[in-house]
Amino acid sequence: MSFHHSIPCPDCGSDILIESTQLLSGGSFRCSNVNCTVAISLDDPKSVSTVTSAFEKFEKLKEESLSQAQNTD
Amino acid sequence: MTGLVSMAQQFSGLPIKSLISAPLNAATDANGRMARSQTQFMLSTCFDKDSGGQLTPIMITFKMTRSVVKPDGTAGTPVELQFDLPLLTIIPLNSLAVDDVKVHFEMEVKSSHSTDKETSKEQSLAASADITAKYNAGLFSVEAHASVSYDSKSKSSTKEHYEASNQAKYEVDVHAGQLPLPKGVTTIIDAFTKNVAPIMLKPESSTTTTTTDG
């Protein structure tokens, strides 16, 4: 399961759409406004592992929330 | 018709309040649980807590690459810049919650009553009599004939038909969707997000002082 989210462009502030799976695999995302790309720094393994762990926890939380909602009735 | 059930009476005993409020209460409870679990997730995953209880956002390192065009129009070496981004800003934290509860209640009470009464009377009674009388009186003679007949038949039948059916259906549809984040959380994320842009330091300007005499 992947997430779509947006982060602000460090240069112009407009939204850059990112996708979690591509982000973790080192993919870069282009700002549609200015000619720049952003990506997670693979030189920093701690950042990658932190984001991976956070995404996994978030996915689990989402599944739990959905199952809670379905059990409401 | 006395054989039909009273519709108003059929619906009067229904626990309408419970039927509607029970799923809504359950949805509210579920929303509360989901909100608490998301808050816990945000605080435990996106922040570091020091010994004094101070929360510090966990930062992750991103790199930004910009292409460079030289004055002569040729492509230069792309410039790479590293910047830190709070983890909080890249997780799509939207409040997951039950946003739609539909309660369908259908109840059908069918009642029909029909009476088929068929009465036919047919009596059969047959009787016949022949009477002959003769009387002679000198020159005169009287002769009388009489005949009596009676026929009657009787038949009776009654049909009655009664039909009644009840049907009840109770459906609760619950849909979980994403609700907008609370204003406070949005403000925190916005504050972090705005700080993503690097602070550009201006080159120190060299000031020249010229003195003119005269």
Boltz contact constraints between the chains, C-beta under 6 A:
constraints:
  - contact:
      token1: [A, 3]
      token2: [B, 92]
      max_distance: 6.0
  - contact:
      token1: [A, 5]
      token2: [B, 90]
      max_distance: 6.0
  - contact:
      token1: [A, 5]
      token2: [B, 92]
      max_distance: 6.0
  - contact:
      token1: [A, 7]
      token2: [B, 90]
      max_distance: 6.0
  - contact:
      token1: [A, 8]
      token2: [B, 193]
      max_distance: 6.0
  - contact:
      token1: [A, 8]
      token2: [B, 196]
      max_distance: 6.0
  - contact:
      token1: [A, 10]
      token2: [B, 64]
      max_distance: 6.0
  - contact:
      token1: [A, 10]
      token2: [B, 83]
      max_distance: 6.0
  - contact:
      token1: [A, 10]
      token2: [B, 196]
      max_distance: 6.0
  - contact:
      token1: [A, 10]
      token2: [B, 197]
      max_distance: 6.0
  - contact:
      token1: [A, 10]
      token2: [B, 198]
      max_distance: 6.0
  - contact:
      token1: [A, 35]
      token2: [B, 67]
      max_distance: 6.0
  - contact:
      token1: [A, 36]
      token2: [B, 64]
      max_distance: 6.0
  - contact:
      token1: [A, 36]
      token2: [B, 66]
      max_distance: 6.0
  - contact:
      token1: [A, 37]
      token2: [B, 65]
      max_distance: 6.0
  - contact:
      token1: [A, 38]
      token2: [B, 62]
      max_distance: 6.0
  - contact:
      token1: [A, 38]
      token2: [B, 64]
      max_distance: 6.0
  - contact:
      token1: [A, 39]
      token2: [B, 63]
      max_distance: 6.0
  - contact:
      token1: [A, 40]
      token2: [B, 62]
      max_distance: 6.0
  - contact:
      token1: [A, 41]
      token2: [B, 61]
      max_distance: 6.0
  - contact:
      token1: [A, 41]
      token2: [B, 62]
      max_distance: 6.0
  - contact:
      token1: [A, 41]
      token2: [B, 63]
      max_distance: 6.0
  - contact:
      token1: [A, 41]
      token2: [B, 82]
      max_distance: 6.0
  - contact:
      token1: [A, 44]
      token2: [B, 61]
      max_distance: 6.0
  - contact:
      token1: [A, 47]
      token2: [B, 60]
      max_distance: 6.0
  - contact:
      token1: [A, 47]
      token2: [B, 61]
      max_distance: 6.0
  - contact:
      token1: [A, 50]
      token2: [B, 60]
      max_distance: 6.0
  - contact:
      token1: [A, 51]
      token2: [B, 60]
      max_distance: 6.0
  - contact:
      token1: [A, 54]
      token2: [B, 45]
      max_distance: 6.0
  - contact:
      token1: [A, 54]
      token2: [B, 87]
      max_distance: 6.0
  - contact:
      token1: [A, 54]
      token2: [B, 91]
      max_distance: 6.0
  - contact:
      token1: [A, 57]
      token2: [B, 45]
      max_distance: 6.0
  - contact:
      token1: [A, 58]
      token2: [B, 91]
      max_distance: 6.0
  - contact:
      token1: [A, 61]
      token2: [B, 41]
      max_distance: 6.0
  - contact:
      token1: [A, 65]
      token2: [B, 34]
      max_distance: 6.0
  - contact:
      token1: [A, 65]
      token2: [B, 96]
      max_distance: 6.0
  - contact:
      token1: [A, 66]
      token2: [B, 176]
      max_distance: 6.0
  - contact:
      token1: [A, 68]
      token2: [B, 30]
      max_distance: 6.0
  - contact:
      token1: [A, 69]
      token2: [B, 30]
      max_distance: 6.0
  - contact:
      token1: [A, 69]
      token2: [B, 98]
      max_distance: 6.0
  - contact:
      token1: [A, 69]
      token2: [B, 174]
      max_distance: 6.0
  - contact:
      token1: [A, 69]
      token2: [B, 176]
      max_distance: 6.0
  - contact:
      token1: [A, 72]
      token2: [B, 26]
      max_distance: 6.0
  - contact:
      token1: [A, 72]
      token2: [B, 27]
      max_distance: 6.0
  - contact:
      token1: [A, 72]
      token2: [B, 30]
      max_distance: 6.0
  - contact:
      token1: [A, 72]
      token2: [B, 174]
      max_distance: 6.0
  - contact:
      token1: [A, 73]
      token2: [B, 172]
      max_distance: 6.0
  - contact:
      token1: [A, 73]
      token2: [B, 174]
      max_distance: 6.0
